[in-house]
Amino acid sequence: MKENNKILQLIYVAWRERWSDSQWGINIKKVLPRGVSGDVYNLADCLMQQAVIGSTANPLVLNYLKHSLCAHLVSHAAVLRCIAKYDKLERVYSVTSLLEFLISIIDGVTCRIKSEETLLPSAVVQLVLWLLQIFGRTVQHYELYGEISAEQSYMLDQTCVVIDRLSQHQFLLSILFVGCHEEFDCYARIRDKYASIKGSLTNSNFTLNSPGVEQQLHQLAYIDTKHLDMQNLNSPQQPAEKISYCVQPLLAVEVLLNPCKDTSYYVAELQMLQRLKGYTNTRLFYEIIRAGFLTLSNVADTSPDTMWGAFMFFKMPHIIKQLHVLQRIPGDQPPPVEYIPELVEALELLIEDNLLLDFMDTKCSCNMIEFLLNDWTKQQLVNDVHVKKFASQREAASLLLKKCDNGQQTPSNINFIKRAEVPLSGVLKTLCTNKVQDMVNVLCQVPVGNSFELILSVATVEGRLKTFVTRLIQCNENSKPQPGELGKLSVIRSTLFDVSFLMLTSIVQTYGSDIVLSERGDSFFEKWVRECMVERNKLKNPRQILALCDDAIVDELLLNLSKPETSQLKPSNLSWQDICLNLPGVLHHVLIAWEQETLSSADVKNILDNIKRRLFSFSVCATSFLCAYMYSVRETELLKPLNMIQQFLAPLTSEELSSQENAKERLALSYQIIRKMQHDVHPAPTTKSRLISHTPLIDQFREVWRTVSDAGHLPVRAAQTLESLMLAGGAAWLATQLVEQLLTYKYTQDMAKAMDIVFAVMHLDIERSTEALLQFVVAPLMIRRQGDDINEPQSLVLARLCVSCIISCLETRNSSACVASFKKRSRSHDEEDMAANTPKVRKVMGDGNSDNSNDFADASGLVGSGTGKTLLSSTATSSDVRATPQNLKESLQSSIQHIFGVFVQFVSGDELSPKAIFVYQFISLLIECGGERVAPVLRLLPSNLVQQLLKVMATEDIGVGLISRLYDLRSTAGRQSAVTDLCLWRNMNLSRNSIHL
């Protein structure tokens, strides 16, 4: 209080003696303690009170206030707050003087010290409210009386000048944006006052001298990040890409890995891509359909052809329909019910791609557009008028292609895919009945030809696979032998058990037990899979399998199976389920006896043949145990179990096949299952597997990348190869190779194309690839190759890749998602390409083994073991929920913290470098592409990173819009950090623009 009194006394003396500004400055410093701001003693308040004590403002005291402000004796925040507190708005002359004073100082508003930063946001908000009160008071006066005085008109003009200056002042707008998150009540009053002003202007028809002021008032009342300058690295001036190279590769990867996912999974994935690319619905629909045609045009094998055809016909319409519904803006006119306008526009774009459509028409031997749209009319995606229109546009080309073909083209599976929906429904309906004969008749027809492939593909993309599996399991359970049941009924029931067991096993091999089976299922088949079945990446302990065996049942089975040419097993009261569980015990005894030469090769062959003759599922159960056993023994002990498996693959005689109904189809399915099991543990040396190769991984990668780069899209076979290379080399290795290839391009268009494909390929395992990219790829590349090819535009492309991967990783994984197995493959993995992915690396070399002889040579002419490899597998988590988590997964969080720590080192110097530019591009793209979705990532920004970056970057590059978006303004810490960085930006900008004497 003592200093306050001194300050007031000094003001009286200065006014009475009419001191100049310099005299005031000299004397006030004698009153204020050295190094202490005048804000501590309310200097600005004291001067303001004396300046407006009368009906008009005292210009001399206002000059003292301005000099104190220029001399840094008071802060801008304190001055603005004092002005905003002046409530005698009826004193027009005083208010006008304050407005003129504001005009003279507003362009230089800033903060010098930390204490000032905390006051400035609320001061700016209060000032805006004060300006709107002046504006509103004047307009309301005109509304009531129909006129205003010349003094009021001048005051209103000065208010408009201040509002104009304020609305064009990026620093003050950003401070206002921060302040509106702090002063909620005050900002609510601003919006109320704006609404009142708008109503008064409308009612009074008052014409403002500044026509743009109404829009400026709206800007201040509803300040948003869009009003804050931010340099856009995705420049709208750049021409839009004519062809997307990202949608097709991304769908190719997702359909390969996640064929069982529901529609919402694909919709969320495509929405994420739509946000990143800025596509309209029309463009997105066009790219989706084009992606389907492109992929189908490159598949030659049955399985991927079937899966992709089913995806196009059954899944794609639902994806398009759901995307259309989600993109509707509330309040818009409802779209036509019978068709989707954006889809029609997309088809008009597609119809211009004559080369692609000609190829598809030739491949499928039909007018593909007409064939597709005829089905889409039933789902109200298009109507009959559109079908006729587009079909007629393709009619001439289709007829010409048919003439050139001369009827020699083999019909594609596309023509049969739609027909598979009816058999699937029929099978599901039949499985609901209790008629054993009907179920046998239907199920035994399913494995014929490629019907099983078609039905599984349709069931997968329609989301009915689990229903199919559940009913097959129930059918398998109902096929248990009934007490006292003999003759034909017993045979039919055994056939039902056999075919349902084989079909279920094949499905589990294809999709994985985690996908198609429930975790705690108590059926026989589910228990057998959990405890006995060898799956890819899920080997079983043979000792645990043997522990399930009953010694009495094993002895009884050994006795029956040892009899020569036993066509019918006749254990007393054994069910087929008991036999399946106890066969491992039988085979273990046989292996031991064979090793000890108690049994001859002929005896072993006879036992194995007897196992296979009864039910083909028995040979599958036996093979599963032998595969588990092979993995647990030494290399020198592999030959005998391998030869036993080969015996199960030996062909049956025509008499043996004719003795059972539908034996041929069941036998073929059992062979397929056994080969896959064997290949998972011990692939044959002649197998052309994607992993089992003597070619170095880097050479395989370069070859497949050359194929992808030349094609401009990702064929299914290339996607499978890249997946296998990732399993072999790891996500870090694959990410490194992909980025290395990306940086070899020199032209922007080529790099953008390559980046799209790389981004899609990383979705083979987006979490691990993103973590590897951030931890092991980016920093070494920037350090090792700086000045070489990590400059523009390479650094921008690399930053965009990193940001896109982070955003996809955030949206793909929910923090509460449960851990599941590696993403499951579709049936596109045929048995030749089922790579051996087991938890340890092993080479089995046939040469040099003294025991490398065929023990069955004399008995059956079987082929012995060769060489092979098994490689390290990789696991990942999968989730059905796509959402932006509030908290990052620990591994992703540590990766982001690592790269941010590297960024701090990159900008620690005082000079601008390519590394610093990369940091800026990374952060800017993170904000630009991610928006609020990257809030969990931005929370991890080091406190000094942005400030250090500001010191090495030009302020023209880093705008207040970027800084304001970096922090969570709902929290006190976020607001403080934002104001600190904004004030640093402001002071550096003032310093660069100041005049140096």
Secondary structure, DSSP 8 states (H G I E B T S, - for coil): -HHHHHHHHHHHHHHHHT--HHHHHHHHHHHS-TT--GGGGTHHHHHHHHHTSSSS--HHHHHHHHHHHHTTSS-HHHHHHHHHH---TT-HHHHHHHHHHHHHHGGG----SHHHHHHHHHHHHHHHHHHHHHHHHHHHHHHHHS---HHHHHHHHHHHHHHHHHHT-HHHHHHHHHHTTT-HHHHHHHHHHHHHHHHHHHHHT---SSTTHHHHHHHHHT--GGGS----SS-TTS---SS-SSHHHHHHHHHHH-TT--HHHHHHHHHHHHHHHT--HHHHHHHHHHHHHHHHHH--SHHHHHHHHHIIIIIHHHHHHHHHHHT--TTS----SS--HHHHHHHHHHTT-HHHHHHHHHHHTS-HHHHHHHHHHHTTSS-HHHHHHHHHHHHHHHHHHHHHHTT-S---THHHHHHHHHHHHHHHHHHTS--HHHHHHHHHHTTSTTHHHHHHHHHHHTT-HHHHHHHHHHHHHHTS--TT--THHHHHHHHHHHHHHHHHHHHHHHH-HHHHS-TT--SHHHHHHHHT--BTTB---HHHHHHT--HHHHHHHHHHHTSTT-SS---SS--HHHHHHHHHHHHHHHHHHHHTTSS-HHHHHHHHHHHHHH-HHHHHHHHHHHHHHHHHS-GGG-HHHHHHHHHHTS---HHHHHTSTTHHHHHHHHHHHHHHHHHHHS--TT---SSS-SS-HHHHHHHHHHHHHHHTS--HHHHHHHHHHHHHH-HHHHHHHHHHHHTT--SHHHHHHHHHHHHHHGGGSHHHHHHHIIIIIHHHHHHHSTTTT-STTHHHHHHHHHHHHHHHHHHH--TT-----S----TTS-GGG---B-SS-EEE--TT-TT-S-TTTTTT-------EEEB--------S-----SS--HHHHHHHHHHHHHHHHHT-SSS--HHHHHHHHHHHHHHHHHGGGGHHHHTT--TTHHHHHHHHS-TTTS-HHHHHHSS-TTSHHHHHHHHHHHHHHHHHHHHHHS---
